[in-house]
């Protein structure tokens, strides 16, 4: 059995153990839920997220004490980072798309194509029953079981007061978010899924009063030049809902042009996408006003 098969098997076992534990705790049947983040809920209940950032959390260099701070988690998914900011004392707003129809799509692509690509990206075919269940989800069901219900369950179980805002990144505003600026804004793997990453950054930048922390896969700067690498391919059915990967120099220059005084790479975080066994390594940028 290779590393990918082993990782998928472990991921499926984590799902089974979580569902069994949830039943024993009286939470009902959660077997249809899909988990993006690993979140510790207490009572020996840990969500079986395909991304587990617990060990790499120090790499992000978030403030240990966030009391008195307002924090914005853009594209919160299951909410790992939003709940962590709240645990450290911040008032937190977590944003998420209002529906899968609001996902960016390449011109000519359909909602159905995007939804199918999400299903292909989340679990491999070897995931068996879970993959078969996922394949049957409508767009509305996939949104509910991946982005809505898991976050809401974590928020209730943790007794969280995180505020949720449903919006595309392009439509974010102080009025919509209910706060006049944020001391810390976090963007992880958001720009990867935008057709217009500069527009997304330009929308978020004015919402940040002090520091924006951004982390995602960034290609190397060829010949020391700022650039965006196009990764969307030529087949409408074969992209990972991802089209552009700005390199570090590109992001640094764009962020400075958008009003950030200092932009520095503070380190990397790495891990494994548990469902597939893929390793990743992502630089972390701190942009300060």
Secondary structure, 3 states (H helix, E strand, C coil): CCHHHHHHHHHHHHHHHHHHHHHHCCCCCCCCCCCCECCEEECCEECCCCECCCCCHHHHCCCCCCCCCEEEEECCCCCHHHHHHHHCCCEEEEEECCCHHHCCCCCCCCHHHHHHHHHHHHCCHHHCHHHHHHHHCCHHHHHHHHHHHHHHHHHHHHCCCCEEEECCHHHCCHHHHCCCCEEEEEEECCHHHCCCHHHHHHHHHCCEEEEEEEEECCCCCHHHCCCEEECCCCCCCCCCCCCEEECHHHHHHHHHHCCCCEEEEEEEEEEEECCCCEEEEEEEEEEEC
